[in-house]
Amino acid sequence: MKIVIYSKTNCVYCTKAKNLVKNLGLEYTEKSLEKDFGSDPSKMLEDIGKPVRQMPQIKIDDELIGGYNQLVEHFEKQGKVNFKGEIK
């Protein structure tokens, strides 16, 4: 499974998404607005593949899942977490 988390500095939900993936024992690649895109949102949006307004944005196997809540829903459907994002 290839996971990419698009994030920005001081983003609470970005941190929550990264922690959730780590706690599930999965590896991910982080792409930071500031570090990887020179703080240019248009470059990040081009890489994400569609206009979005919230961070984080998560791709799994090159498919855009969405933000933190959609990440929880994704893993809830797989039976790995509950609706609160707590590991089962």
Backbone atoms as SQL, in Angstrom:
CREATE TABLE atoms (id INTEGER PRIMARY KEY, chain TEXT, resi INTEGER, resn TEXT, atom TEXT, x REAL, y REAL, z REAL);
INSERT INTO atoms VALUES
  (1, 'A', 1, 'MET', 'N', 0.847, -1.174, 0.000),
  (2, 'A', 1, 'MET', 'CA', 0.000, 0.000, 0.000),
  (3, 'A', 1, 'MET', 'C', 0.894, 1.239, 0.000),
  (4, 'A', 2, 'LYS', 'N', 0.643, 2.134, -0.938),
  (5, 'A', 2, 'LYS', 'CA', 1.406, 3.372, -1.040),
  (6, 'A', 2, 'LYS', 'C', 0.547, 4.525, -0.527),
  (7, 'A', 3, 'ILE', 'N', 0.993, 5.157, 0.559),
  (8, 'A', 3, 'ILE', 'CA', 0.240, 6.242, 1.175),
  (9, 'A', 3, 'ILE', 'C', 1.046, 7.532, 1.065),
  (10, 'A', 4, 'VAL', 'N', 0.399, 8.582, 0.570),
  (11, 'A', 4, 'VAL', 'CA', 1.007, 9.911, 0.516),
  (12, 'A', 4, 'VAL', 'C', 0.102, 10.857, 1.292),
  (13, 'A', 5, 'ILE', 'N', 0.702, 11.577, 2.248),
  (14, 'A', 5, 'ILE', 'CA', -0.038, 12.558, 3.036),
  (15, 'A', 5, 'ILE', 'C', 0.489, 13.949, 2.685),
  (16, 'A', 6, 'TYR', 'N', -0.381, 14.764, 2.117),
  (17, 'A', 6, 'TYR', 'CA', -0.058, 16.152, 1.815),
  (18, 'A', 6, 'TYR', 'C', -0.391, 16.965, 3.062),
  (19, 'A', 7, 'SER', 'N', 0.579, 17.743, 3.533),
  (20, 'A', 7, 'SER', 'CA', 0.385, 18.447, 4.796),
  (21, 'A', 7, 'SER', 'C', 0.924, 19.866, 4.731),
  (22, 'A', 8, 'LYS', 'N', 0.671, 20.597, 5.812),
  (23, 'A', 8, 'LYS', 'CA', 1.245, 21.926, 5.978),
  (24, 'A', 8, 'LYS', 'C', 1.599, 22.105, 7.451),
  (25, 'A', 9, 'THR', 'N', 2.419, 23.089, 7.731),
  (26, 'A', 9, 'THR', 'CA', 2.873, 23.363, 9.092),
  (27, 'A', 9, 'THR', 'C', 1.700, 23.773, 9.983),
  (28, 'A', 10, 'ASN', 'N', 1.770, 23.370, 11.250),
  (29, 'A', 10, 'ASN', 'CA', 0.771, 23.735, 12.265),
  (30, 'A', 10, 'ASN', 'C', -0.643, 23.279, 11.917),
  (31, 'A', 11, 'CYS', 'N', -0.754, 22.109, 11.337),
  (32, 'A', 11, 'CYS', 'CA', -2.054, 21.558, 10.947),
  (33, 'A', 11, 'CYS', 'C', -2.362, 20.377, 11.869),
  (34, 'A', 12, 'VAL', 'N', -3.329, 20.546, 12.742),
  (35, 'A', 12, 'VAL', 'CA', -3.683, 19.521, 13.720),
  (36, 'A', 12, 'VAL', 'C', -4.127, 18.228, 13.039),
  (37, 'A', 13, 'TYR', 'N', -4.959, 18.345, 12.020),
  (38, 'A', 13, 'TYR', 'CA', -5.461, 17.141, 11.357),
  (39, 'A', 13, 'TYR', 'C', -4.388, 16.450, 10.524),
  (40, 'A', 14, 'CYS', 'N', -3.403, 17.212, 10.060),
  (41, 'A', 14, 'CYS', 'CA', -2.260, 16.593, 9.376),
  (42, 'A', 14, 'CYS', 'C', -1.513, 15.684, 10.353),
  (43, 'A', 15, 'THR', 'N', -1.290, 16.197, 11.549),
  (44, 'A', 15, 'THR', 'CA', -0.606, 15.416, 12.585),
  (45, 'A', 15, 'THR', 'C', -1.431, 14.197, 12.963),
  (46, 'A', 16, 'LYS', 'N', -2.743, 14.359, 13.095),
  (47, 'A', 16, 'LYS', 'CA', -3.607, 13.229, 13.430),
  (48, 'A', 16, 'LYS', 'C', -3.564, 12.150, 12.345),
  (49, 'A', 17, 'ALA', 'N', -3.563, 12.566, 11.089),
  (50, 'A', 17, 'ALA', 'CA', -3.519, 11.602, 9.982),
  (51, 'A', 17, 'ALA', 'C', -2.203, 10.829, 9.996),
  (52, 'A', 18, 'LYS', 'N', -1.096, 11.534, 10.179),
  (53, 'A', 18, 'LYS', 'CA', 0.213, 10.872, 10.216),
  (54, 'A', 18, 'LYS', 'C', 0.301, 9.910, 11.393),
  (55, 'A', 19, 'ASN', 'N', -0.217, 10.327, 12.550),
  (56, 'A', 19, 'ASN', 'CA', -0.194, 9.447, 13.726),
  (57, 'A', 19, 'ASN', 'C', -1.062, 8.215, 13.530),
  (58, 'A', 20, 'LEU', 'N', -2.218, 8.376, 12.910),
  (59, 'A', 20, 'LEU', 'CA', -3.103, 7.235, 12.666),
  (60, 'A', 20, 'LEU', 'C', -2.412, 6.206, 11.784),
  (61, 'A', 21, 'VAL', 'N', -1.814, 6.670, 10.698),
  (62, 'A', 21, 'VAL', 'CA', -1.134, 5.758, 9.782),
  (63, 'A', 21, 'VAL', 'C', 0.033, 5.061, 10.489),
  (64, 'A', 22, 'LYS', 'N', 0.822, 5.829, 11.245),
  (65, 'A', 22, 'LYS', 'CA', 1.947, 5.242, 12.006),
  (66, 'A', 22, 'LYS', 'C', 1.445, 4.193, 12.988),
  (67, 'A', 23, 'ASN', 'N', 0.388, 4.529, 13.734),
  (68, 'A', 23, 'ASN', 'CA', -0.140, 3.613, 14.757),
  (69, 'A', 23, 'ASN', 'C', -0.727, 2.343, 14.154),
  (70, 'A', 24, 'LEU', 'N', -1.094, 2.395, 12.886),
  (71, 'A', 24, 'LEU', 'CA', -1.560, 1.194, 12.193),
  (72, 'A', 24, 'LEU', 'C', -0.388, 0.368, 11.669),
  (73, 'A', 25, 'GLY', 'N', 0.825, 0.892, 11.882),
  (74, 'A', 25, 'GLY', 'CA', 2.023, 0.170, 11.450),
  (75, 'A', 25, 'GLY', 'C', 2.291, 0.301, 9.958),
  (76, 'A', 26, 'LEU', 'N', 1.744, 1.328, 9.354),
  (77, 'A', 26, 'LEU', 'CA', 1.908, 1.534, 7.915),
  (78, 'A', 26, 'LEU', 'C', 2.918, 2.650, 7.658),
  (79, 'A', 27, 'GLU', 'N', 3.566, 2.571, 6.523),
  (80, 'A', 27, 'GLU', 'CA', 4.503, 3.613, 6.130),
  (81, 'A', 27, 'GLU', 'C', 3.810, 4.582, 5.190),
  (82, 'A', 28, 'TYR', 'N', 4.292, 5.829, 5.189),
  (83, 'A', 28, 'TYR', 'CA', 3.727, 6.838, 4.307),
  (84, 'A', 28, 'TYR', 'C', 4.819, 7.797, 3.864),
  (85, 'A', 29, 'THR', 'N', 4.542, 8.509, 2.806),
  (86, 'A', 29, 'THR', 'CA', 5.396, 9.591, 2.338),
  (87, 'A', 29, 'THR', 'C', 4.661, 10.885, 2.627),
  (88, 'A', 30, 'GLU', 'N', 5.364, 11.834, 3.213),
  (89, 'A', 30, 'GLU', 'CA', 4.759, 13.135, 3.478),
  (90, 'A', 30, 'GLU', 'C', 5.230, 14.125, 2.419),
  (91, 'A', 31, 'LYS', 'N', 4.285, 14.885, 1.895),
  (92, 'A', 31, 'LYS', 'CA', 4.607, 15.979, 0.988),
  (93, 'A', 31, 'LYS', 'C', 4.106, 17.257, 1.651),
  (94, 'A', 32, 'SER', 'N', 5.054, 18.088, 2.063),
  (95, 'A', 32, 'SER', 'CA', 4.749, 19.305, 2.807),
  (96, 'A', 32, 'SER', 'C', 4.654, 20.508, 1.879),
  (97, 'A', 33, 'LEU', 'N', 3.632, 21.331, 2.093),
  (98, 'A', 33, 'LEU', 'CA', 3.459, 22.543, 1.300),
  (99, 'A', 33, 'LEU', 'C', 4.721, 23.393, 1.358),
  (100, 'A', 34, 'GLU', 'N', 5.258, 23.577, 2.548),
  (101, 'A', 34, 'GLU', 'CA', 6.404, 24.458, 2.718),
  (102, 'A', 34, 'GLU', 'C', 7.706, 23.829, 2.214),
  (103, 'A', 35, 'LYS', 'N', 7.940, 22.578, 2.531),
  (104, 'A', 35, 'LYS', 'CA', 9.216, 21.932, 2.209),
  (105, 'A', 35, 'LYS', 'C', 9.289, 21.433, 0.772),
  (106, 'A', 36, 'ASP', 'N', 8.219, 20.859, 0.281),
  (107, 'A', 36, 'ASP', 'CA', 8.251, 20.208, -1.029),
  (108, 'A', 36, 'ASP', 'C', 7.713, 21.062, -2.175),
  (109, 'A', 37, 'PHE', 'N', 6.934, 22.085, -1.846),
  (110, 'A', 37, 'PHE', 'CA', 6.312, 22.881, -2.898),
  (111, 'A', 37, 'PHE', 'C', 6.650, 24.367, -2.784),
  (112, 'A', 38, 'GLY', 'N', 7.633, 24.709, -1.954),
  (113, 'A', 38, 'GLY', 'CA', 8.057, 26.104, -1.820),
  (114, 'A', 38, 'GLY', 'C', 6.937, 27.041, -1.428),
  (115, 'A', 39, 'SER', 'N', 6.004, 26.545, -0.615),
  (116, 'A', 39, 'SER', 'CA', 4.839, 27.316, -0.156),
  (117, 'A', 39, 'SER', 'C', 3.955, 27.797, -1.310),
  (118, 'A', 40, 'ASP', 'N', 4.004, 27.096, -2.448),
  (119, 'A', 40, 'ASP', 'CA', 3.179, 27.447, -3.607),
  (120, 'A', 40, 'ASP', 'C', 1.999, 26.471, -3.691),
  (121, 'A', 41, 'PRO', 'N', 0.826, 26.895, -3.215),
  (122, 'A', 41, 'PRO', 'CA', -0.331, 25.992, -3.208),
  (123, 'A', 41, 'PRO', 'C', -0.698, 25.459, -4.589),
  (124, 'A', 42, 'SER', 'N', -0.478, 26.239, -5.638),
  (125, 'A', 42, 'SER', 'CA', -0.867, 25.778, -6.975),
  (126, 'A', 42, 'SER', 'C', -0.049, 24.559, -7.392),
  (127, 'A', 43, 'LYS', 'N', 1.215, 24.505, -7.003),
  (128, 'A', 43, 'LYS', 'CA', 2.047, 23.339, -7.316),
  (129, 'A', 43, 'LYS', 'C', 1.561, 22.109, -6.549),
  (130, 'A', 44, 'MET', 'N', 1.176, 22.313, -5.285),
  (131, 'A', 44, 'MET', 'CA', 0.666, 21.197, -4.493),
  (132, 'A', 44, 'MET', 'C', -0.650, 20.693, -5.070),
  (133, 'A', 45, 'LEU', 'N', -1.537, 21.613, -5.438),
  (134, 'A', 45, 'LEU', 'CA', -2.831, 21.214, -5.993),
  (135, 'A', 45, 'LEU', 'C', -2.659, 20.460, -7.302),
  (136, 'A', 46, 'GLU', 'N', -1.686, 20.848, -8.083),
  (137, 'A', 46, 'GLU', 'CA', -1.396, 20.133, -9.328),
  (138, 'A', 46, 'GLU', 'C', -0.965, 18.697, -9.027),
  (139, 'A', 47, 'ASP', 'N', -0.145, 18.529, -8.000),
  (140, 'A', 47, 'ASP', 'CA', 0.315, 17.199, -7.615),
  (141, 'A', 47, 'ASP', 'C', -0.830, 16.360, -7.035),
  (142, 'A', 48, 'ILE', 'N', -1.721, 16.996, -6.280),
  (143, 'A', 48, 'ILE', 'CA', -2.873, 16.292, -5.711),
  (144, 'A', 48, 'ILE', 'C', -3.817, 15.858, -6.834),
  (145, 'A', 49, 'GLY', 'N', -3.980, 16.721, -7.819),
  (146, 'A', 49, 'GLY', 'CA', -4.793, 16.350, -8.973),
  (147, 'A', 49, 'GLY', 'C', -6.166, 16.977, -9.031),
  (148, 'A', 50, 'LYS', 'N', -6.517, 17.775, -8.036),
  (149, 'A', 50, 'LYS', 'CA', -7.793, 18.484, -8.066),
  (150, 'A', 50, 'LYS', 'C', -7.750, 19.608, -7.047),
  (151, 'A', 51, 'PRO', 'N', -8.584, 20.619, -7.221),
  (152, 'A', 51, 'PRO', 'CA', -8.581, 21.720, -6.256),
  (153, 'A', 51, 'PRO', 'C', -9.194, 21.276, -4.931),
  (154, 'A', 52, 'VAL', 'N', -8.471, 21.508, -3.860),
  (155, 'A', 52, 'VAL', 'CA', -8.957, 21.190, -2.515),
  (156, 'A', 52, 'VAL', 'C', -8.721, 22.408, -1.631),
  (157, 'A', 53, 'ARG', 'N', -9.443, 22.481, -0.541),
  (158, 'A', 53, 'ARG', 'CA', -9.323, 23.641, 0.347),
  (159, 'A', 53, 'ARG', 'C', -8.829, 23.275, 1.728),
  (160, 'A', 54, 'GLN', 'N', -8.763, 22.003, 2.029),
  (161, 'A', 54, 'GLN', 'CA', -8.402, 21.584, 3.379),
  (162, 'A', 54, 'GLN', 'C', -7.181, 20.687, 3.365),
  (163, 'A', 55, 'MET', 'N', -6.486, 20.689, 4.473),
  (164, 'A', 55, 'MET', 'CA', -5.353, 19.806, 4.682),
  (165, 'A', 55, 'MET', 'C', -5.660, 18.967, 5.903),
  (166, 'A', 56, 'PRO', 'N', -5.184, 17.748, 5.950),
  (167, 'A', 56, 'PRO', 'CA', -4.343, 17.098, 4.966),
  (168, 'A', 56, 'PRO', 'C', -5.178, 16.578, 3.805),
  (169, 'A', 57, 'GLN', 'N', -4.488, 16.164, 2.774),
  (170, 'A', 57, 'GLN', 'CA', -5.090, 15.391, 1.696),
  (171, 'A', 57, 'GLN', 'C', -4.283, 14.105, 1.618),
  (172, 'A', 58, 'ILE', 'N', -4.980, 13.000, 1.471),
  (173, 'A', 58, 'ILE', 'CA', -4.310, 11.698, 1.508),
  (174, 'A', 58, 'ILE', 'C', -4.625, 10.919, 0.239),
  (175, 'A', 59, 'LYS', 'N', -3.567, 10.352, -0.339),
  (176, 'A', 59, 'LYS', 'CA', -3.717, 9.433, -1.463),
  (177, 'A', 59, 'LYS', 'C', -3.274, 8.052, -1.004),
  (178, 'A', 60, 'ILE', 'N', -4.051, 7.053, -1.370),
  (179, 'A', 60, 'ILE', 'CA', -3.676, 5.660, -1.126),
  (180, 'A', 60, 'ILE', 'C', -3.671, 4.967, -2.478),
  (181, 'A', 61, 'ASP', 'N', -2.518, 4.401, -2.807),
  (182, 'A', 61, 'ASP', 'CA', -2.322, 3.753, -4.108),
  (183, 'A', 61, 'ASP', 'C', -2.755, 4.668, -5.252),
  (184, 'A', 62, 'ASP', 'N', -2.320, 5.925, -5.168),
  (185, 'A', 62, 'ASP', 'CA', -2.557, 6.958, -6.185),
  (186, 'A', 62, 'ASP', 'C', -4.015, 7.387, -6.324),
  (187, 'A', 63, 'GLU', 'N', -4.873, 6.967, -5.413),
  (188, 'A', 63, 'GLU', 'CA', -6.275, 7.404, -5.412),
  (189, 'A', 63, 'GLU', 'C', -6.467, 8.402, -4.282),
  (190, 'A', 64, 'LEU', 'N', -7.032, 9.573, -4.598),
  (191, 'A', 64, 'LEU', 'CA', -7.270, 10.584, -3.588),
  (192, 'A', 64, 'LEU', 'C', -8.406, 10.133, -2.671),
  (193, 'A', 65, 'ILE', 'N', -8.067, 9.932, -1.395),
  (194, 'A', 65, 'ILE', 'CA', -9.048, 9.516, -0.395),
  (195, 'A', 65, 'ILE', 'C', -9.774, 10.739, 0.150),
  (196, 'A', 66, 'GLY', 'N', -9.037, 11.821, 0.377),
  (197, 'A', 66, 'GLY', 'CA', -9.588, 13.053, 0.947),
  (198, 'A', 66, 'GLY', 'C', -8.809, 13.437, 2.182),
  (199, 'A', 67, 'GLY', 'N', -9.512, 13.996, 3.151),
  (200, 'A', 67, 'GLY', 'CA', -8.885, 14.484, 4.370),
  (201, 'A', 67, 'GLY', 'C', -8.864, 13.450, 5.482),
  (202, 'A', 68, 'TYR', 'N', -8.650, 13.943, 6.700),
  (203, 'A', 68, 'TYR', 'CA', -8.529, 13.055, 7.861),
  (204, 'A', 68, 'TYR', 'C', -9.790, 12.215, 8.067),
  (205, 'A', 69, 'ASN', 'N', -10.963, 12.832, 8.007),
  (206, 'A', 69, 'ASN', 'CA', -12.205, 12.080, 8.243),
  (207, 'A', 69, 'ASN', 'C', -12.398, 10.972, 7.215),
  (208, 'A', 70, 'GLN', 'N', -12.043, 11.242, 5.979),
  (209, 'A', 70, 'GLN', 'CA', -12.163, 10.222, 4.939),
  (210, 'A', 70, 'GLN', 'C', -11.135, 9.104, 5.149),
  (211, 'A', 71, 'LEU', 'N', -9.977, 9.463, 5.703),
  (212, 'A', 71, 'LEU', 'CA', -8.970, 8.450, 6.030),
  (213, 'A', 71, 'LEU', 'C', -9.501, 7.508, 7.113),
  (214, 'A', 72, 'VAL', 'N', -10.139, 8.070, 8.136),
  (215, 'A', 72, 'VAL', 'CA', -10.740, 7.253, 9.195),
  (216, 'A', 72, 'VAL', 'C', -11.811, 6.346, 8.590),
  (217, 'A', 73, 'GLU', 'N', -12.664, 6.897, 7.736),
  (218, 'A', 73, 'GLU', 'CA', -13.710, 6.092, 7.086),
  (219, 'A', 73, 'GLU', 'C', -13.104, 4.959, 6.260),
  (220, 'A', 74, 'HIS', 'N', -12.021, 5.248, 5.561),
  (221, 'A', 74, 'HIS', 'CA', -11.345, 4.242, 4.736),
  (222, 'A', 74, 'HIS', 'C', -10.896, 3.066, 5.602),
  (223, 'A', 75, 'PHE', 'N', -10.241, 3.359, 6.710),
  (224, 'A', 75, 'PHE', 'CA', -9.745, 2.291, 7.572),
  (225, 'A', 75, 'PHE', 'C', -10.852, 1.662, 8.411),
  (226, 'A', 76, 'GLU', 'N', -11.936, 2.402, 8.661),
  (227, 'A', 76, 'GLU', 'CA', -13.081, 1.827, 9.372),
  (228, 'A', 76, 'GLU', 'C', -13.733, 0.745, 8.510),
  (229, 'A', 77, 'LYS', 'N', -13.867, 1.000, 7.215),
  (230, 'A', 77, 'LYS', 'CA', -14.447, 0.007, 6.297),
  (231, 'A', 77, 'LYS', 'C', -13.616, -1.265, 6.261),
  (232, 'A', 78, 'GLN', 'N', -12.322, -1.132, 6.500),
  (233, 'A', 78, 'GLN', 'CA', -11.431, -2.295, 6.529),
  (234, 'A', 78, 'GLN', 'C', -11.407, -2.968, 7.897),
  (235, 'A', 79, 'GLY', 'N', -12.123, -2.380, 8.868),
  (236, 'A', 79, 'GLY', 'CA', -12.175, -2.967, 10.200),
  (237, 'A', 79, 'GLY', 'C', -10.942, -2.705, 11.052),
  (238, 'A', 80, 'LYS', 'N', -10.129, -1.726, 10.661),
  (239, 'A', 80, 'LYS', 'CA', -8.891, -1.445, 11.402),
  (240, 'A', 80, 'LYS', 'C', -9.078, -0.422, 12.509),
  (241, 'A', 81, 'VAL', 'N', -10.070, 0.468, 12.369),
  (242, 'A', 81, 'VAL', 'CA', -10.349, 1.492, 13.380),
  (243, 'A', 81, 'VAL', 'C', -11.854, 1.601, 13.571),
  (244, 'A', 82, 'ASN', 'N', -12.247, 2.257, 14.689),
  (245, 'A', 82, 'ASN', 'CA', -13.668, 2.545, 14.874),
  (246, 'A', 82, 'ASN', 'C', -13.974, 3.914, 14.266),
  (247, 'A', 83, 'PHE', 'N', -15.198, 4.362, 14.404),
  (248, 'A', 83, 'PHE', 'CA', -15.605, 5.623, 13.777),
  (249, 'A', 83, 'PHE', 'C', -14.885, 6.828, 14.348),
  (250, 'A', 84, 'LYS', 'N', -14.266, 6.691, 15.518),
  (251, 'A', 84, 'LYS', 'CA', -13.498, 7.776, 16.126),
  (252, 'A', 84, 'LYS', 'C', -12.041, 7.771, 15.678),
  (253, 'A', 85, 'GLY', 'N', -11.648, 6.772, 14.918),
  (254, 'A', 85, 'GLY', 'CA', -10.258, 6.659, 14.492),
  (255, 'A', 85, 'GLY', 'C', -9.391, 5.926, 15.476),
  (256, 'A', 86, 'GLU', 'N', -10.036, 5.242, 16.433),
  (257, 'A', 86, 'GLU', 'CA', -9.295, 4.471, 17.434),
  (258, 'A', 86, 'GLU', 'C', -9.048, 3.068, 16.890),
  (259, 'A', 87, 'ILE', 'N', -7.814, 2.620, 17.043),
  (260, 'A', 87, 'ILE', 'CA', -7.425, 1.305, 16.520),
  (261, 'A', 87, 'ILE', 'C', -8.142, 0.217, 17.301),
  (262, 'A', 88, 'LYS', 'N', -8.663, -0.749, 16.553),
  (263, 'A', 88, 'LYS', 'CA', -9.396, -1.862, 17.184),
  (264, 'A', 88, 'LYS', 'C', -8.430, -2.893, 17.718);
